Amino acid sequence: MQVALLDGVLESLRIGVGFLWTAAWAIIMGLTITSFVQVYVSKERMAQVLGEGDLTGLTKATVFGAASSGCSFGAVAIGKGLFKKGAHAVNFLAFMFASTNLIVELGLMILILLGWEFLLAELLGGLILIVVMAGIVHLTLPENLFDEVRDTLNERDREAGLTEDPTCGMEGKDEYTLTTDGGETLKFCSEGCMETYRQETSSRGGWRDELLSWGGWYKVGNQYRKEWSMIWKDIVAGFLISGFVIVFVPQWVWNTLFIQGNGLLVTAENAVMGVIIAVLSFVGSMGNVPFAVALWGGGVSFAGIIAFVYADLITVPVLNVYRKYYGWKIMLYILGVFFVTMAFTGFLMELLFDALGIVPDLAGGETATEQTYFELNYTFYLNIIAFALSGFLLYVYRRGIGAPGQYRDPVCGMRTDDEGPSESYDGMTYYFCSKTCKRTFEEEPTEFADQSPQITNHDHDH
């Protein structure tokens, strides 16, 4: 019994890590593209153009969302910022849909793990999701309730002294505070966003010039690090959980939850159940894609899989965030609108794809347990390239090459200023990015004292 259990655990890990290895290059490349878009695509004051619930506002919300992060919690937080500033309810909800369904990294992962049919359903369905949601909201919107919640939200944040990060719109924190040349005090959600703001204010020239400078690459590296920090837990959890689900969940469980057979009622039940499983799975963002692979291998229908992938915005943890932001009434309203929208769109996708004859064959191809994941093939070489690119971006960020700041930490090489920890040695003052680097310096000052604390303008510009 113990041997069988151990074998099952090892096989689960092999499948989960194998899925991650298969999709690693797609995730890295997708996040790199997203980072470039976030840094170099000029963004207007979104709330100002999302104030009307018309077709123009809805279109802009969709475009803004597709150019944003794929993190469910990040999308919800940014959506809150847009809503507070006056964005129409349908537009900030559309923004959240687009930023979790129409992004590059998610599309690449679906293509690699599930196939082009699912990718097409995700992209086409993502647009249909927004249209269906907009129609439901316009028919059922409790306008006065949303206005009251907006006023309450703004008043509560004012009383609590909360300010929004000017970089991403999320809640600013006291430990990441910056005073501008004009005397304005700004608060940021993280050190990364504060660095991004500094980079933007010290930016020179257009994007072509910046791509030829270390400062431009530092921006991308900083954004890339921020993207990873938001989603890595969801990704790792999703891949590992998928392996255990494939190995340990017996087939009868899926047959019980998802009705087998043909017909509209079967398709509808599978779509509804797909959303329910997503709500209870606690796996959001891109982590639900490998989980969807496990469901597909368990015999869940096309409608059920697509509806499951759509539903990362109503998992239990995300619903709890809605409750904290907007209260129970708005949370339940969003849950109801999103649930109906996601289930209906999943149902519609299977009907459409079945009519076109492009529903993928469930019985085709190798199962997850039959596949060999680690081979010397195109995946291996693409991963090597992707890992090298990732290492380069993180190195540029970590070393602070091209970052704003007058000083360089002698221990790690990161850019810093005179507001952080400092230490004087041999008549020279050194500045550090953290107390850890300062302690390291204090233990062996002679090892780092030959590093010049001052950064030349040449190094900053190039």
PyMOL commands that set and color helices and strands:
alter all, ss='L'
color gray80, all
select helices_A, chain A and resi 2-40+46-49+55-66+72-84+89-101+104-113+116-140+143-159+191-201+207-211+214-248+251-257+264-281+285-297+302-314+316-326+328-356+378-399+435-443+445-448+457-461
alter helices_A, ss='H'
color red, helices_A
select strands_A, chain A and resi 173-179+185-188+407-408+415-416+422-425+428-431
alter strands_A, ss='S'
color yellow, strands_A
deselect
rebuild
show_as cartoon
